[in-house]
Amino acid sequence: MDSLQAFAQSKLSGLETRSLRRTLKPTHRLDGLWVERGGRRLLSFSCNDYLNLSHHPPVKAAARAAVDLYGVGAGASRLVTGDHPLLSELEARLARLKGTEAACVFGSGYLANTGVIPAFAGPGDLILVDELAHACIWAGAQLSGAEITTFPHNDVAALRALLETRRGGFRHALVATDGVFSMDGDLAPLDRLSAVCWEHDAWLLSDDAHGIGVLGGGRGSAHLFPDARIPLQMGTLSKALGGYGGYLCGSRAVIDLLKTRARTVIYATGLPPASAAAAIAALDVIESDPALTAAPLEKARMFTRAARLPEATSPIVPVIIGEAAAALDAAAKLEAEGFLAVAIRPPTVPAGTARLRLAFTAAHPETEILRLAELVRGLIGAPQAAA
C-alpha cells in the first residue's frame, strides 16, 4: 500500500505543478440555467442542457410517472428482464426522428460507442478516427482489437488517401467522427465523408451527441447533409434531451445485431424507466417546437458577433486561452462577475489550447450574453478576437 500511495501522490503532484489536477465541485443546478456553486448563484455557460429540458415540467412529470409505474430501475440487463416497455417506445421515436429503420438504446453515450464499435470491428479490420473525436470513440476503437489510424481533423482528402492506400489490406473499415465536435463546436463535413466512405466500402459512424435537438430542426447534424449516407448514427439523451442515456440509429439488421452482440447491452442493466420516459417527453417538445430547437444556435451566434469571434456553427463556442493556468484564471474572473464558464484543459484538448468552452441554451438572457461577450473581449484582447 505504501508504494500505491507514493504512486498516486507523485501523479497528483505532477498534475498540480502543471495546473492539470482536477477536483470535483458540488454544483446545485437550480433550474436549466442557474446553478449554485461555492455558496454563489451563477449563470451557467457550462451545461449541455441546450434546451433547458432537464427542468421542463412535462419532462419531469413523465419521469415521476414512470417511477410510479415501473420503479426506479430496470432490474436487469435488457436481454434478461430489463427490457421494460418504455425502451421500445423510445427506440421507435428515435428512429423516426433520425429517419432510420430502428434504434438501440444504451445506458449512456459512452456505453453506446464502447459497445457499438467493437460489435462491428475487430482484429483484421481498420478503424479510421478523426483526431479530435470524443474519448468514447477512442475507447470503443481500442476495445475492438482492430487497427486504428488517425486522420487530421475534418480532412476529407487525407481520409481518402488513407483509404486508397490501406483499405485493401483489411476485411472491413469503419470511419468514426463527431457530428458536432464537443470542444470546438464545429461540424464534420458529413456529406463529403459519406461520399468517400461509400467509394471505399467503409462504414461511417457519426456521434451526434451535441447535434440532436439543436441542429437540423432538432433532428441533428446529419439532417444538415441530406445526401449523406450514415449507417451508424449515434447520440446521447443527456444533452439537449436533458436526461441520461445513449442510442444508435441504423438499419433493422444493424440494430438486431447490436442487441445480441454489443457487450454494453448484454452485460449492462437497462436504462432506468424514468430516463426513458423523460427522453420520450423531451422528443415531444423537440418535435413540436422548432423555435426552441433553433434558439441555442441563435444565442451562440449573438455571442460570437458581439465577442468578435468566428460565427458559431453549433451552440458550443470555444474561447481559446492557451496555457492551463491562464484558462483557470480566466474562468475565475468570469465567476467573479457571476458567470460559470469552466476551464477545459489538456488532455481533454491539445496542449497549448486550454480554453473556456461556452455552451449556449435556449433560455440564456440576451442581456447576459452581451455582457459575457464584453468580458470575453477583455480577456482575450480585441485585436486577437477580430483576427
N, C-alpha and C positions, 0 to 999 in steps of 0.2 A: 504493500500500500504506500510506503514511503516513496518508491520510485514513481508510482502513479501520481501522487500528489506533486512531486517535483516536475513531472512532465506537464501536468495541467498548469501549474503556476508559471512555468517557463513560457508556455504558449501564451498565456494571458498577459504576461509582462511584455512580451514582444508585440502583441496586438496593441496594448496600451501605448507603447512607445510610438507606434505609427498612427495613432488616433483611429484604430480599426476595431477596438474592442466594442462589443455590443452588449447592451443591458436592456432588460425588459422594463417598460414604463407603463404601469397601470393606467388605462385610459377609459373613462366612462363616456360612451357615446350617448349624449343626451337626446339626440334625435338623428336624423340622417345628415346633419350638417355641423352642429356644435358638439364640442367634447369638453370634458372636464379632466384636466391633467395637472398634477402637481398643485392642486388647490386653485387652479385658474380655469376660467371659461375661455375657450379658444375656438376660433372659426377654423375648421379643418380643411386644408387643401391636400391632405394625405390619405384620404379614404377612397376606395374604389367603388363606393356605393353611388355610382354615377346618376342614378335616377331617384336616389333617396328612398328606395323601396324597402330598406331594412326596417323602417319605422312607419311604413304606409299602413293605415288602419285595416283595409281589406286583406292585405298580405299577412299581417299579424293575426287577424281573426281566423284566416284559413289555417294557420299553423296551430292555433289553440284548438280549433275544432278537430284537427287531425289527431292531436294528442288525446282528446277525449274519446275519440272513436277507436284509434288503433294503438294507443300507448306511446311512450316516449322513444322507444327503439324498435328496430326491425326484428331483433331477437335471434337472428342467424344470418348466414350468408344467403344470397338470393336463390342459390340452387338447392338450399335445404328448405327453410320455411320463411326466409326473409323477403320474399318477393310479394310484398303487400300490394293491394290493388292500385294505389296511387302511383306506383312506379311505371306501370304500363300506360297509364293515362298521361303521365309526364313525358314518357318517351314518344308517344304519339303526337303530343303537342310540339315537342322539339323538332321532330321530323317534319311536321307541317311548316313550322317557321323557317326551317333551313331548306325546304324543298327536296328532301330525300325520302327514300322508302322507309327507313326505320332509324331507330336510335337506341343507344345503350347508356344507361345512367350508372355513374360510379360514385364512390364516397367523396371524392374531391377531384379537382382538376389535376392535381399532382398524381393521384392514383390512376386517373384516366391515361395520361401519357406513359406512365410506367407500366401500365397493363397493355395498352394498345400496341405500342411499338414492338415489344418482344413477341406479341401474338402474330405479327406479320413479317418479322425479320429475325434471322438467326445466323448461325455460322454458315458461311458460304454466300451471304448476302452483303449488300453495300448500303449504308445509310449516309446520306449527304445532308449536313446540318448547317443552316445559316449561323455564322459565328456569333451572332447576338441573340440566338434563340434562347427561350426560357430554360432555367435549370432543370425543369422536369422533363423536357425533351431530351436533354443530355443524359439524364438519369435513365430514361427508358431506353435510349440507344445503347448505353453502356451495359444495361442488364440483358440486352438481346444477344450478345455474343457476336453480332455482325461486325464487319469492318466499318469504322466511322471515319469520314472525311469531312473537313470543314470547307465551306466556300465563303468568300468575302461577302459582307453584309449586302443583301439585295442585289448582288452582282449576277445578273442572268447570264451574261457572256461567260463568266468564269464557271458557272454551273454547267453550261452547255459543253464547255471544253472538258470538264471533268467527266461528264457522261460519255462524251465521244471517245475519250481515251481509256476509260476504266469500266464502263458498263458491261462490256462483253465478257469480262472475267468473272462475273458473278451471276448467281441464279436469279435473284430479284434485286431491285434497287428501290429505296424509299427516300424521298426528299422531304425534310421537315423544316418548317419555318413558323414563326409567329405571323398571324394576320395583321395584328397591331402590336408593335414591339413595346413591351411593358415599361422600359426605362427611357426610351426616346420618343415614343408616341407616333413614330412614322409607320407607314403601311408597307406591307410586302406587295410587290407587283405580281399579284396572283394570276393575272391573265397571261403574262409572259412566262412565269414559272410553270404554269399549267401547260402551255404550248411546248416548252422544252421537255417537260416530263413525258408528255404524250408521244413526242417524237422518239424518245429513247426507252419507252416502256418502263417508266419509273412512276411509282405511286406517290402522289403529293398529299402530305399531311399539313393542314393549317390549324394552328392553335389560335382560336378566336376569343380567348378569354376576355380581351378588352375591346372587342368589337360588337358582340351581341348586345342588343338593346340600345345601342347608341349610334351605329352606322347603318347605312343601307335601309333606312326606315325601320330600324330595330332588328333587322334580320342578320346584320353583321357585315364584316368586311368582304366576305365572298360575294355578297349581293351587289357590291360596287363594281364587280367584274362579271357581268352576266355571261360572257363567253368562256369563263374559266371552268375547267372540269377538275373538281377537287374531291376525290373519292373518300378522303378521310377528313371530316370536318369536326374538329374537337373544340371544346369550350368548357366554361365553368358556369355554375349557378351562383357564384359568390361575389360577383362584381355588380353589374347593372341589375341583375335579378335580386340582389340584396340578401341572399341566403347562403347556402352551402351545398356543394356537390359538384360533379363534373359529368361530361357526356361525350359521346362520339356519335355523329350522324353519318350515315352511309347507306349502301345498298342493303337489301334484306340478307343476302348471303354473308356480307361482311359482318353485319351485326349478329347474325346467328352464330357465326364462328367465334366472335368475341365472347358471347355468353357461355360458350362451352370451353374456351381455351384461355381467356385472359385471367391471369392469376389474381389480379386485383378485383375481379368479380367473384371468382371461385372461392377465394380464401379470405374475403373481407365481408364483414357484416353489411347488410343492405343499408342504403341511405335511410335515415330516420323519417317516419311519416310526416312529421312537422316540416322538415326541409323540403320534401317532395310537394306537399300541399302549398307551401309558401311559393315555391317556384312556379307552380301552375297558376296561382293567383297573380304573380308578377308577370307571367306571359299574357294574362288577360289585359293587364294595364298596358303592356308594350304594344299589343296588337290593336288597342283601341285609342291610343293617344299619341299620334305622330308628332304633335308639337312637343310633348315631353321628351320623346326619344331624340329629337333634334336639338334640344336645349343645351346639353353638355358641350357639344362641339361649338355651338354658337357662343357660349360663355368663354370657352378656351380661346376662340378667335378674337373675342373682345379683349381678352388679356394680352394676347400676342401683339395686337395692333397698338395697344396702349403702352406696352413694355418695349416696343420696337424690336420684337423678336420675329423670326420666320413664322409665317402663318401656320397655325395648328392644323393638323390633319386628323386629329382624334382628341378626346378630352384630356390627353396626357401632354404636358408641356415640360420639358427639361430645362432647367436653368443651370448651365454648366459653370461650376466654380473653379474646379481644378484639384487642389490638394484636399485631403480628407479633413484636416484641421480647419481649413478655411471654410469648408462646407458646413461643418459643425458650428462655426462662429456665425455664419450667415443665417442658419436656422435659428440660433439663439436670438439674433437681432430681430427676426420676424416674430418670434414668440413674444418678445418684449412688447411688440406692437399688437399682440392679440391674435396672431396667425400661427397655426400649426402647419409647418412645411418641413417634414422630416428630411434630414440629410441622408443621401444614398451614397455609400462608399464602396470601394473595392472589397471583396471580389465580385460584388453584385454588378458593378460597372467597371470598365477598364481603368487601369491605373492612370492617374492624372486627369480623370473626368468625373471626380466626385461632384455631386450635384444636389440641387433641390428638385425633386420630382413632384410637380404640381398636378393634381387631378381635379378637374372641374366637374361640378354636378349641376343638375337642372335647377336646384334651389339656391345656388350661390347668389347673394345680392349684388347687383351691378355696381353699386357704390363701393362695396368692399373689394370687388375685383379691380376696380380702377385704383383704389388706394394701395392694394397689393402691388399693382403694376408700377406705381410710382416708387414704392420702396425697393422693388427689384431693380429698377433702373439705377437707383442709387447704389445698390450692392455691386452690380456688375459694371457700372460706368456707361454712360450714354454712348460714347464712341464705339465701344465694343458691341453694344446692343444694336446700334444702327448698322454695323457691318454685317 
